[in-house]
Amino acid sequence: MLAMRTLVNGIGTEMALFKDLAKVPNDQVRNFRNDMYLASEALRIMQKSGKPQLAAADVAVLKNYKNHIDRATRFIPLWVKVAVALALGLGTMVGWKRIVVTVGEKIGKNHLTYAQGAAAEITAMATIGAADAFGLPVSTTHVLSSGVAGTMAANHSGLQWAPFATCSWPGYSRFPRP
């Protein structure tokens, strides 16, 4: 609690000094934002665990403080959302065939059936949803590829292991060389 109090006091002092997050000097922005993220996460964990026991009034004050910190630091500008959506859309529009061929035809020895595709998508959806619920970082591409590989293994279609057997990574020795 002493460390949390020191961190919150430091954030309050800097905020009083600069008045606005936009006015924080560039050489101090990273540390200031990191302190705000750290305080927010610490408060989240404290609220979730219920430790230490706090009075209802204190809980309300800390919740309000956390909301203000989160609004100042956890945002994505609209132009970034639009730019990312356009980049993903254009990239998929141009390279969709390579993605479909790789995922649908090159992971297993046989082509992906409709049922396998549906099973892989449902599994990926559940896995990504669970990861989001628990706050775990996952790669959606790896989750989907694993789902496809799982349907191939479950269907006894077989997986293509050849790329791993002929791997040229330095120090990689799946099969000993003579």
Phi, psi and omega in degrees: 000327179295318179295320179295317178298318179297317180296313180296320177297320178297317178297316180297320179295314180294321180294322178293326181289316186263343177068335184209142180299328180292340183266000178289130180302147184305324182286351180246353184298314184300311181295321180296312179295320178298319177299320180293318176299316181299315179297317180298314180294320179298318178295322178298315181293320178297317180295319183292317183279337182077012179239133358284162177290125181237154176291156182301323180294319179294320178299317180296319179295315180294323178296317177298316179299315180297319178299318179294318178296316181297320178296331181278335187242330186257080179214155175235119179300150182302320182296329178290317178300315181294317181297317180293317179299317178295317180297316178294317180296313180293320179297319178289323180296323181278318188251022185299322186293321179295321178295312182297316180296315181298309183288317186277335188237337189256353178279316180256169179285333177248162178292151180289131176274169179298319181295319178295319178298316179296317179297318180296319179294318179294318178296317179297318179300314181294319181294315180293321177297317178294318179298320178294319180297323180269358179073030181263138178279128177224155174267119181297327178295315180292324179296314180294317178299321177294322177297318177296314178299322178296319178292325177295317180293317181294327180274359184057032177283335180092147178251150177275106180266353185306318180301329181281327181290328182256024183295139181250022178293141179299131177082358180278125181221073176295318176241128181298140179268146181291000000 
